[in-house]
Amino acid sequence: MARLPRRTRRTRTEREAPAGGSRIRILEGAMRAFGERGYADTRVEDVLQAAGISRPTFYKFFANRDEVFDAIAESQAFSVIQAMKGAIAMAGDPLERLDKALDAYLRWRGAIGPIGTVLIAEAMRPGSHASQQRQAILDAVTSWFAAEAREVLGEDADALLYVGVVAALERVSSDLDRQARVGEREIHRCKQVMIQIVLGTLSWERDRDELMSKLSALRDAPES
């Protein structure tokens, strides 16, 4: 006689939570699992255990562990871009907007936790979905900085200049990943370094001819 299909037992968490929260629980559990085990060593089973959900529930939303990881990358990219937009909208002059935008980015970077290191490692792998989300963040920050610099300088600067500033932001903020605890001091330090880099860059663009003339004079001056 044919066996009846076995009814999958749901976890207590699934029974008590609304159905709409299952996807969120999966993402939150996956962030913990990937953060603890790394990308390569995390299995679907690890996500199930961390999220407290059943396998059928997982497959209602995601086809595999790569798909849930991609969803995490997308959600984090969306979060930081929206946070920066919201911070800028509440600021006034360009310097205040710079301060608020950097603060929003650095707080996101500092709060993301162990999953951030895993996302960044995967984002550096060419062709990965995480690399596309990283590029979306970089493009958004570069576009914003170009618009702000145009307002300050009154003209467009070399586009590669903006790319360099954003690369500096990514590198400076990576210091937060190495901190055992990220607090106001650590965020303030990174922000002040970036403000110096940005203001120094804009000052160079504004006074480039004068500075180049001084450098040339120093180079051509006879040795005493």
C-alpha positions in Angstrom: 0.0 0.0 0.0 1.2 3.4 -0.9 2.5 5.5 2.0 0.7 8.7 2.8 2.9 11.8 2.5 4.3 12.7 5.9 3.1 16.0 7.3 6.1 18.3 7.9 6.3 19.4 11.5 6.7 23.1 11.9 8.9 24.6 14.6 7.4 26.5 17.5 8.7 29.7 16.2 6.8 29.2 12.9 3.6 28.3 14.7 3.7 31.4 16.8 4.9 34.0 14.2 2.8 35.4 11.4 3.5 34.0 8.0 4.7 37.3 6.6 7.6 37.2 9.1 9.1 34.0 7.9 11.2 35.6 5.2 12.5 38.1 7.6 13.4 35.3 10.1 15.2 33.5 7.4 17.2 36.5 6.4 18.1 37.3 10.0 19.1 33.7 10.7 21.1 33.5 7.5 23.0 36.7 8.5 23.9 35.0 11.8 24.9 31.8 10.1 27.0 33.3 7.4 28.6 35.7 9.9 29.6 32.8 12.2 30.6 30.3 9.6 31.6 32.3 6.5 30.1 32.0 3.0 31.8 28.8 1.8 31.1 26.8 5.0 27.4 27.7 5.5 24.8 25.2 4.5 21.1 25.5 4.2 20.9 23.4 7.4 22.8 26.0 9.2 20.4 28.7 8.1 17.4 26.6 9.2 18.9 26.1 12.6 19.8 29.8 13.1 16.4 31.0 11.9 14.3 28.3 13.7 12.3 27.4 10.6 11.6 24.2 8.7 13.1 23.3 5.3 9.8 23.6 3.4 9.3 27.1 4.8 12.8 28.0 3.6 12.1 26.7 0.1 8.9 28.8 -0.1 11.1 31.9 -0.3 14.6 30.8 -1.5 15.9 28.1 -3.9 19.2 27.6 -2.1 21.7 29.2 0.2 23.2 31.4 -2.6 19.8 33.0 -3.2 19.4 33.9 0.4 22.9 35.3 0.6 22.1 37.5 -2.5 19.0 38.7 -0.8 21.1 39.8 2.2 23.5 41.7 -0.1 20.5 43.5 -1.8 18.9 44.4 1.5 22.1 45.8 3.0 22.8 47.8 -0.2 19.3 49.2 0.0 19.6 50.0 3.7 22.8 52.0 3.5 21.7 54.0 0.4 18.4 54.9 2.0 20.1 55.8 5.3 22.4 58.2 3.4 19.6 59.8 1.4 17.6 60.3 4.6 20.6 61.9 6.4 21.3 64.2 3.5 17.7 65.3 3.3 17.8 66.6 6.9 21.0 68.6 6.4 21.6 72.1 5.1 24.9 73.3 3.6 27.4 71.0 1.8 29.6 70.5 4.8 26.7 69.5 7.0 25.5 67.1 4.3 29.0 65.6 4.1 29.0 65.1 7.8 25.6 63.5 7.9 26.2 61.3 4.9 29.5 60.0 6.2 27.9 59.4 9.6 25.1 57.3 8.1 27.5 55.2 6.0 29.9 54.6 8.9 27.1 53.7 11.4 25.8 51.2 8.9 29.3 49.8 8.4 29.9 49.6 12.1 26.5 48.0 13.0 26.4 45.3 10.3 28.5 43.0 12.4 30.3 39.8 11.3 28.1 39.4 8.2 29.6 42.6 6.9 33.1 41.0 6.6 31.6 38.1 4.7 29.6 40.3 2.4 32.7 42.5 1.6 34.8 39.4 0.9 32.2 38.1 -1.5 31.8 41.6 -3.0 35.4 41.5 -4.0 34.9 38.4 -6.1 34.3 39.5 -9.7 31.0 38.5 -11.1 29.3 37.7 -7.8 25.9 39.2 -7.0 27.4 40.8 -3.9 29.9 42.6 -6.1 27.0 44.1 -8.1 25.4 45.4 -4.9 28.7 46.8 -3.7 29.0 48.6 -7.0 25.5 50.0 -6.6 26.6 51.5 -3.2 29.8 52.9 -4.7 27.9 54.4 -7.7 25.3 56.0 -5.4 28.0 57.5 -3.1 30.1 58.7 -6.1 27.1 60.3 -7.8 26.2 62.1 -4.6 29.8 63.3 -4.0 30.1 64.6 -7.6 26.9 66.6 -7.2 28.2 68.1 -3.9 31.6 68.9 -5.3 30.0 70.6 -8.3 28.1 72.8 -5.9 31.2 73.8 -4.0 33.6 74.1 -7.0 31.1 75.6 -9.4 32.2 73.1 -12.1 32.8 69.4 -12.6 36.1 67.8 -11.6 37.8 64.8 -13.1 35.4 61.9 -12.5 38.3 59.7 -11.4 38.7 62.1 -8.4 35.3 61.1 -7.1 36.2 57.4 -7.6 39.3 57.9 -5.5 37.5 59.6 -2.7 34.9 56.8 -2.5 37.7 54.2 -2.6 39.2 56.0 0.4 35.9 55.9 2.2 35.6 52.1 1.7 39.2 51.6 2.9 39.0 53.9 5.9 35.6 52.4 7.0 37.2 48.9 6.8 39.0 49.8 10.0 35.7 49.4 11.8 35.6 45.7 10.8 38.7 45.1 12.9 37.4 46.7 16.1 36.1 44.4 18.9 33.5 47.1 19.6 32.4 49.9 17.4 31.3 53.0 19.4 31.1 56.8 19.0 34.9 57.2 19.2 35.6 54.8 16.4 33.0 56.3 14.1 34.1 59.8 14.9 37.7 59.0 14.1 36.8 57.5 10.7 34.5 60.4 9.9 37.1 63.0 10.8 39.7 61.3 8.6 37.3 61.2 5.7 36.3 64.9 6.1 40.0 65.8 5.9 40.4 63.8 2.8 37.3 65.3 1.1 38.1 68.9 2.1 41.7 68.4 1.1 40.6 67.1 -2.3 38.2 70.0 -2.9 40.8 72.5 -1.8 43.3 71.1 -4.2 40.8 71.3 -7.1 39.8 74.9 -6.2 43.4 76.2 -5.7 45.1 73.8 -8.0 46.8 76.4 -10.2 48.2 78.3 -7.3 49.4 75.2 -5.5 51.0 73.8 -8.7 52.8 77.2 -9.1 54.1 77.0 -5.6 55.2 73.4 -6.0 56.9 74.3 -9.3 58.7 77.2 -7.6 59.9 74.9 -4.8 61.1 72.3 -7.3 63.0 74.9 -9.3 64.5 76.8 -6.4 68.3 76.6 -6.2 69.7 74.5 -3.4 71.1 76.5 -0.5 
